Amino acid sequence: MLNSSAFAADLLRWYHASAADLPWRRDNNPYYVWLSEIMLQQTQVTAVIPYFERFLAAFPTVQALAAAPLDSVLKQWEGLGYYSRARNLHKAARQIVDHYHGEFPTTAAELAKLPGIGRYTANAIASISFGEPVAVLDGNVMRVLTRIEDIPDDITRTATQKRLWGIAQSLVPAERAGDYNQAMMELGRTLCRPRQPLCLLCPVASYCLALLEGTQNQRPVKAPKAETPHYNVAAGVIYEPSGRFLIAQRPAEGLLGGLWEFPGGKQEPDESLPDCLKRELMEELAIQVEVGELVTVVRHAFTHFKITLHAFECRHLSGEPQTIGCAAWRWVTLADLDQFAFGRADQHVITALRRSQSGGTVLESRPT
């Protein structure tokens, strides 16, 4: 049976000597911890650092975040993806100010009542900022635990998740719980990697049953992923006679909620892309257009599907835009676009427009 106190002591000794100097670790301020944990969901550490620093410069306190308009928050989040995270940050900040007088709840149970804060994030904030001895369980920690305990079960199953939470909680020390949790995450990120783990450098290798059995490269076990669906999407850069073009704001809830876009939608079977665009613009904005030249093609992957976005130059023929399938619309110039938050695929359309305006060649774009 694993000696939890010895395991924690060895891990903490390594962490004290090897922990990366990250901006959110310089202060256990719960606002910084919360922001970093939300940003780090589905995003690499190196990508998060500049966004974290930029976001804090714009909203240095939870009060500043709560007071900001959502559009400003989405603009600061632009490029990080998974925009529901930003919307929930904004909602939670307002609840902290309105219901907790601007002070963060100090327990995981209370933190978990806030929008966008699940068990993992609540436990991370409570342990790091307030010392509550509660476990964290993210992808990195699951990988460490399935190797330490040599667990052959599918980690996507509810029963396996429950077991892993139990193991994680049993290992958390009563003191320095925040450092311990960060050490577990750091170990998974740097040494106990998904492929080619650096077992010879691991501070807790002597406790690892998978290393003993030679199964570390088969842990964790995950069910095979289903094939990712793909959709063709048509979007319009719709010009009016004055030279301005139309952008639309997506509904607040749902995919990319609250972001602005070049309006359009998914192609139906046996439908040409120009016909798709005309139909979508009539359904969403009640306008008629003439579809012209292709501006650019953008390939982009979301969490559960992929798209190929075909952006066309269009001429507005008739109809005052209506907010049928969108939250708002604006006629804008290219110079105006920096005021609005766009998703990654639409940002590539903007790049193509600017390149075209400056006389450059328009190429196919492949967002990462």
Stockholm file with secondary structure:
# STOCKHOLM 1.0

chainA/1-368         MLNSSAFAADLLRWYHASAADLPWRRDNNPYYVWLSEIMLQQTQVTAVIPYFERFLAAFPTVQALAAAPLDSVLKQWEGLGYYSRARNLHKAARQIVDHYHGEFPTTAAELAKLPGIGRYTANAIASISFGEPVAVLDGNVMRVLTRIEDIPDDITRTATQKRLWGIAQSLVPAERAGDYNQAMMELGRTLCRPRQPLCLLCPVASYCLALLEGTQNQRPVKAPKAETPHYNVAAGVIYEPSGRFLIAQRPAEGLLGGLWEFPGGKQEPDESLPDCLKRELMEELAIQVEVGELVTVVRHAFTHFKITLHAFECRHLSGEPQTIGCAAWRWVTLADLDQFAFGRADQHVITALRRSQSGGTVLESRPT
#=GR chainA/1-368 SS CCCHHHHHHHHHHHHHHHCCCCGGGSCCCHHHHHHHHHHHTTSCHHHHHHHHHHHHHHCCSHHHHHHSCHHHHHHHHTTSCCTHHHHHHHHHHHHHHHHSTTCCCSSHHHHTTSTTCCHHHHHHHHHHHHCCCCCCCCHHHHHHHHHHTTCCSBTTSHHHHHHHHHHHHHHCCSSSHHHHHHHHHHHHHHTSCSSSCCGGGCTTGGGCHHHHHTCGGGCSBCCCCCCCCEEEEEEEEEECTTSCEEEEECCSSSTTTTCEECCEEECCTTCCHHHHHHHHHHHHHCCEEEEEEEEEEEEEECSSCEEEEEEEEEEEEECCCCCSSSSEEEEECGGGGGGSCBCHHHHHHHHHHHHHHTTCCCCCBCCC
#=GC SS_cons         CCCHHHHHHHHHHHHHHHCCCCGGGSCCCHHHHHHHHHHHTTSCHHHHHHHHHHHHHHCCSHHHHHHSCHHHHHHHHTTSCCTHHHHHHHHHHHHHHHHSTTCCCSSHHHHTTSTTCCHHHHHHHHHHHHCCCCCCCCHHHHHHHHHHTTCCSBTTSHHHHHHHHHHHHHHCCSSSHHHHHHHHHHHHHHTSCSSSCCGGGCTTGGGCHHHHHTCGGGCSBCCCCCCCCEEEEEEEEEECTTSCEEEEECCSSSTTTTCEECCEEECCTTCCHHHHHHHHHHHHHCCEEEEEEEEEEEEEECSSCEEEEEEEEEEEEECCCCCSSSSEEEEECGGGGGGSCBCHHHHHHHHHHHHHHTTCCCCCBCCC
//
